[in-house]
Amino acid sequence: MNVFMLCGALWPEGSGGELATYLYAKLLIKEGLDVKVAFPHTSGHYYKAWNELPIHNIPKWGHSKYSCIPTKRLADLIRWADVVYVTPPFWRLIMLAKHFNKPVVTHFHSYDPVCPVGSLYNFVGLAKCHPDYRKCGKCVWLYEHSHGRKLRTSLTSTALNGSVGRFFAHFLRYADALIFVSNAHMSLFLEHLRAIIGPVPPSYVIYNPVPDLPYIPCNDLNVGYFGGLSPLKGFHIILRAWTKIYPRYHSVKLLATKMGKLTYSHSLRKINIYVYDLLNWSEFDNLYSSIGLVVFPSIWSEPLPYVAIESLLRGRILIASKVGGVPEVVDNAPGVKLVPPNDVDALSDSLDWTLSLGRESVVELGLKNRENVLKRFNSRKSAKELIKVFEKVVE
């Protein structure tokens, strides 16, 4: 079977969705499928992680889902394919594939395009977005403002995402199958999609393949946070919780990554918060060795966060918000505490409980977490389930 994969970015650029696409490309080739990947790129450094995988670079003009891509190169690849596999942000190219009578499987890793900014978090009401609330312009503006965007960028995003961006979801009615990464993800997404287009195409849940990550011995019991400064990731929540428990644990550090302009903050170091910008793999592994606990205080309905999965694979205790697909990730893992989102008291209590444990208990619970996630997630099984969907749409 010939599979044409169309991607907006190549991992390690991007985030969890790009990592999943990379893993799927390798797995599908191992299962004997002929795979070609098209990526509208602007530079070549992305290819390092893809090694010998079949990449076809295609020029583009513009940004993200509003970009323009020459159709001739794409048409040749679509003609070659038995099935077209579409990932964000190229929803409108579903129509090009249907022009050539090719079945389309669309894979989602966020809530784009039913939400113009992909989160389905209502920044006006500070809660999960409801299908009846479709006043996206104000919400997009607050999203951009909360993420510290420049005025010009915020205005452009609000103008486009608050108007044109709301209609990309209509292209999904022409897909042959929709793939989601957790049951919570599919439920919330389809609730909004049905409100927009009515009946939806056949939909499936397939858990993302997991990266092959080894256990990293725990040399210290510091706390790790890897969500950066986005308010959706909840750094403001962990900061408030940390100030409540810090006086009792002066020897413990909170180590935070992707912190951008706060990287050299002396004020944070006064309360033992050490912040870093983006780290390479070896730096990240070294940081992990001094962490016994990972905190994940996200406030939006995360579909299936790789940060949570990675913390379990690394053999760490996890304190996470009970949102989206997180409960499906952790299941009944013994070294996991789930807390309500935005609940500073619950988060500080869970931190207090974990930091009061001895090192031996932390290591033991972390190893049980790793054992639990390895039993429940199987990358080859995920690939085979995706192939079954391909076979259904081709038939």
C-alpha positions in Angstrom: 0.0 0.0 0.0 1.3 3.5 -0.9 0.8 6.1 1.8 1.3 9.8 1.2 1.8 11.7 4.5 1.4 15.5 4.4 3.0 17.3 7.4 3.2 20.9 8.5 6.5 20.4 10.3 9.1 17.6 10.9 10.0 16.6 14.4 12.0 17.7 16.4 10.5 20.9 15.2 6.9 21.2 16.6 5.6 19.2 19.5 3.8 16.0 20.3 1.9 15.8 17.0 5.0 16.0 15.0 6.7 13.4 17.1 3.8 11.0 16.6 3.9 11.6 12.8 7.6 10.8 12.8 7.1 7.6 14.8 4.2 6.5 12.6 6.3 7.1 9.4 9.1 4.8 10.7 6.6 2.2 12.0 4.6 2.0 8.7 7.7 1.5 6.7 8.7 -1.4 9.1 5.3 -2.9 8.5 6.0 -3.0 4.7 4.1 0.0 3.5 5.5 2.4 0.9 5.6 5.8 2.5 6.3 9.2 1.2 6.3 12.3 3.4 5.8 15.9 2.0 6.9 18.8 4.1 6.7 22.5 3.0 10.0 23.6 4.5 12.0 26.7 4.7 15.4 25.2 5.8 17.1 21.8 5.9 18.1 21.2 9.5 14.8 19.3 10.3 16.0 16.3 8.3 18.6 15.2 10.9 16.0 13.2 12.9 14.5 11.6 9.9 17.7 10.0 8.6 16.9 7.8 5.6 13.1 8.3 5.6 11.6 9.4 2.3 11.1 13.2 2.4 9.8 15.4 -0.4 10.2 19.1 0.2 7.6 21.3 -1.3 7.9 25.1 -1.3 5.1 27.2 0.3 4.2 30.9 0.6 2.5 32.2 3.7 2.1 30.8 7.2 0.5 27.6 8.6 -3.0 26.8 7.3 -3.1 30.1 5.4 -0.1 29.2 3.2 -0.2 28.6 -0.5 1.4 25.4 -1.9 2.0 24.6 -5.6 -0.4 21.9 -6.5 1.6 20.2 -9.3 4.1 18.6 -7.0 1.4 17.6 -4.6 -0.8 16.2 -7.4 2.0 13.8 -8.5 2.3 12.5 -5.0 -1.4 12.1 -4.6 -1.7 10.2 -7.8 0.9 7.8 -6.6 -0.8 7.2 -3.3 -3.4 4.6 -2.4 -4.4 6.6 0.7 -3.6 10.3 1.6 -2.8 10.9 5.3 -3.3 14.5 6.3 -2.0 16.1 9.5 -2.3 19.8 10.6 -2.5 22.3 9.2 -3.4 21.3 5.6 -7.1 20.7 6.0 -8.1 22.3 2.7 -5.9 19.9 0.8 -8.4 17.2 1.6 -10.3 18.6 -1.4 -7.3 18.2 -3.7 -7.0 14.5 -2.7 -10.8 14.0 -3.3 -10.4 15.6 -6.8 -8.2 12.6 -7.6 -10.6 10.2 -6.0 -8.2 9.3 -3.3 -9.3 8.2 0.2 -8.2 10.6 3.0 -7.4 9.8 6.6 -7.1 12.8 8.8 -5.2 12.6 12.1 -5.7 15.1 14.9 -3.3 15.9 17.8 -5.1 19.1 19.0 -8.5 20.6 18.5 -7.6 22.4 15.3 -9.6 23.1 13.1 -12.8 23.1 15.2 -10.9 25.7 17.4 -8.8 28.3 15.5 -6.0 28.1 18.1 -6.4 24.4 18.7 -7.1 24.3 22.4 -10.9 24.6 22.8 -10.2 26.6 25.9 -12.4 29.7 26.2 -10.1 32.6 27.3 -13.2 34.8 27.8 -14.9 32.4 30.3 -11.7 30.7 31.5 -13.2 27.3 31.0 -13.6 24.5 28.4 -15.2 25.9 25.3 -18.9 25.0 24.6 -20.2 24.4 21.1 -22.7 27.2 21.4 -19.9 29.7 22.0 -18.5 30.5 18.5 -17.4 34.1 19.1 -13.8 33.2 18.3 -12.4 36.7 17.6 -12.3 37.9 21.2 -11.0 34.5 22.4 -8.2 34.5 19.8 -7.1 38.0 20.8 -6.9 37.0 24.5 -5.0 33.8 23.5 -2.4 35.9 21.6 -2.2 38.5 24.3 -1.7 35.9 27.1 1.1 34.3 25.1 3.0 37.6 24.8 2.7 38.0 21.0 3.6 41.3 19.3 0.7 43.6 18.5 1.0 43.1 14.8 1.0 39.3 15.2 -2.0 39.4 17.5 -4.0 41.6 15.2 -3.3 39.4 12.2 -4.1 36.3 14.1 -7.3 37.7 15.4 -8.4 38.9 12.0 -7.7 35.6 10.3 -8.5 33.0 13.0 -11.5 34.9 14.2 -13.1 34.8 10.7 -11.6 32.6 8.0 -10.1 30.2 10.5 -13.5 29.2 11.8 -14.4 27.6 8.5 -11.6 25.1 8.0 -13.6 22.5 9.9 -16.0 22.3 7.0 -13.3 20.5 4.9 -13.5 17.6 7.4 -16.9 16.5 6.1 -15.0 15.2 3.0 -12.5 13.0 4.8 -13.0 9.2 4.8 -11.8 8.7 8.4 -10.9 10.8 11.4 -8.3 9.6 13.9 -8.0 10.9 17.5 -5.4 10.1 20.1 -7.7 9.5 23.2 -11.4 9.0 23.9 -11.6 12.3 25.7 -10.1 14.0 22.7 -12.6 12.4 20.3 -15.6 13.2 22.5 -14.8 16.9 22.9 -13.7 17.4 19.3 -16.7 15.6 17.7 -19.1 17.5 20.0 -17.9 20.7 18.4 -17.5 19.3 14.9 -21.2 18.1 14.8 -22.3 21.5 15.8 -20.5 22.9 12.8 -21.1 20.3 10.0 -23.7 17.9 11.3 -22.9 14.2 10.7 -19.2 13.4 10.8 -17.1 10.8 9.0 -16.2 7.5 10.6 -14.0 8.2 13.7 -11.4 6.1 15.6 -9.3 6.4 18.7 -5.7 5.2 18.3 -3.2 5.9 21.1 0.0 7.5 19.8 3.1 5.3 19.5 5.5 5.9 22.4 9.2 6.9 21.9 11.8 4.3 22.9 13.1 6.0 26.0 15.3 4.3 28.6 15.0 4.6 32.4 17.1 7.3 33.8 18.4 6.7 37.3 17.1 9.2 39.8 20.1 10.9 41.5 18.1 13.7 43.3 14.5 14.5 44.2 14.0 17.8 42.6 10.7 18.7 40.8 10.6 19.1 37.0 8.2 21.2 34.9 8.5 21.1 31.1 5.5 23.2 29.9 7.1 26.6 29.3 5.4 30.0 29.8 2.1 29.3 28.0 -0.8 29.9 30.4 -2.5 26.8 29.1 0.4 24.7 30.5 -0.2 26.2 34.0 3.2 27.6 35.1 1.3 30.2 37.1 -0.4 27.4 38.9 2.8 25.6 39.9 4.4 28.9 40.8 1.6 29.7 43.4 1.7 26.1 44.7 5.5 26.2 45.0 5.5 29.3 47.1 3.2 27.6 49.5 5.4 24.5 50.1 8.9 26.0 49.4 9.5 27.1 53.1 9.4 23.4 54.2 11.7 22.1 51.5 14.7 24.5 51.2 16.9 21.8 49.6 14.5 21.0 46.8 14.6 22.8 43.4 11.9 23.3 40.8 13.6 22.9 37.4 11.6 24.4 34.5 12.3 24.3 30.8 11.2 26.3 27.7 11.1 29.4 29.9 12.4 31.9 27.3 12.9 35.4 28.7 12.8 34.1 32.3 15.8 32.0 31.9 18.1 34.3 33.9 15.6 35.3 36.5 17.3 36.0 39.9 13.9 36.4 41.6 12.9 32.8 40.8 16.3 31.5 42.0 15.6 33.1 45.4 12.9 30.5 45.9 14.9 27.7 44.3 13.2 27.8 40.9 15.9 27.2 38.2 14.7 27.9 34.7 16.1 26.9 31.3 15.4 27.6 27.7 15.2 24.8 25.1 17.6 22.0 25.9 19.2 19.5 23.6 18.8 15.7 24.2 21.9 15.2 26.3 21.1 18.3 28.4 17.6 17.2 28.9 18.7 13.7 30.0 21.1 15.2 32.5 18.4 17.4 33.9 16.1 14.4 34.3 18.7 12.5 36.4 18.2 15.1 39.1 14.4 15.0 39.1 12.3 12.6 41.1 8.9 14.1 40.4 7.3 15.7 37.3 4.5 18.2 37.6 2.0 18.7 34.8 -0.5 21.5 35.8 -2.1 22.0 32.4 -5.5 23.8 32.4 -6.8 22.8 29.0 -8.1 19.4 27.7 -4.8 18.0 26.6 -5.5 15.2 24.0 -2.7 12.8 25.0 0.3 14.7 26.3 3.7 13.2 25.6 5.2 15.0 28.6 3.1 12.8 30.9 3.9 9.6 29.0 7.6 10.5 29.0 7.7 11.1 32.7 6.3 7.6 33.3 8.7 6.0 30.8 11.6 7.7 32.6 10.4 6.2 35.8 9.2 9.3 37.7 6.4 10.2 40.0 3.8 12.3 38.2 1.4 15.0 39.5 -0.9 16.1 36.8 -4.1 17.9 36.1 -7.1 15.7 35.6 -7.8 17.0 32.1 -8.5 15.6 28.6 -6.6 12.3 27.9 -4.4 12.5 31.0 -6.4 9.9 33.0 -6.2 7.6 30.0 -2.4 8.0 29.9 -1.9 7.2 33.6 -4.7 4.7 34.1 -4.0 3.1 37.6 -0.3 3.9 37.7 0.6 3.8 41.5 3.0 6.8 41.4 0.5 9.3 39.9 -1.5 12.0 41.6 -4.3 13.6 39.6 -5.6 17.0 40.7 -8.3 19.3 39.5 -7.0 22.0 37.0 -6.4 25.4 38.4 -6.5 24.0 42.0 -3.5 25.5 43.7 -4.3 23.9 47.1 -4.7 20.4 45.6 -1.4 20.8 43.7 0.5 22.0 46.7 -0.9 19.2 48.9 0.2 16.6 46.3 3.7 18.2 46.1 3.9 18.1 49.9 3.0 14.4 49.9 5.5 13.5 47.3 8.4 15.5 48.7 7.8 14.0 52.1 8.5 10.5 50.7 12.0 9.1 51.0 14.2 8.5 48.0 13.6 4.8 48.1 9.8 5.2 47.9 10.2 7.7 45.1 12.4 5.4 43.0 10.1 2.4 43.7 6.9 4.2 42.6 8.7 5.6 39.5 9.7 2.2 38.4 6.1 0.9 38.8 4.9 3.8 36.7 7.4 2.8 34.0 6.2 -0.8 34.1 2.6 0.3 33.9 3.0 2.5 30.8 5.1 -0.1 29.0 2.3 -2.7 29.5 -0.4 -0.4 28.2 1.2 1.3 25.2 2.4 -0.6 22.3 3.8 1.3 19.3 3.5 -1.6 16.8 -0.1 -2.2 17.9 -0.9 1.5 17.2 0.7 1.2 13.7 -1.4 -1.9 12.9 -4.6 -0.2 14.0 -3.8 2.7 11.7 -3.1 0.3 8.9 -6.5 -1.3 9.5 -8.1 2.2 9.0 -6.2 2.6 5.8 -7.4 -0.7 4.5 -11.0 0.2 5.4 -11.0 3.5 3.4 -9.2 1.9 0.5 -11.8 -0.8 0.3 
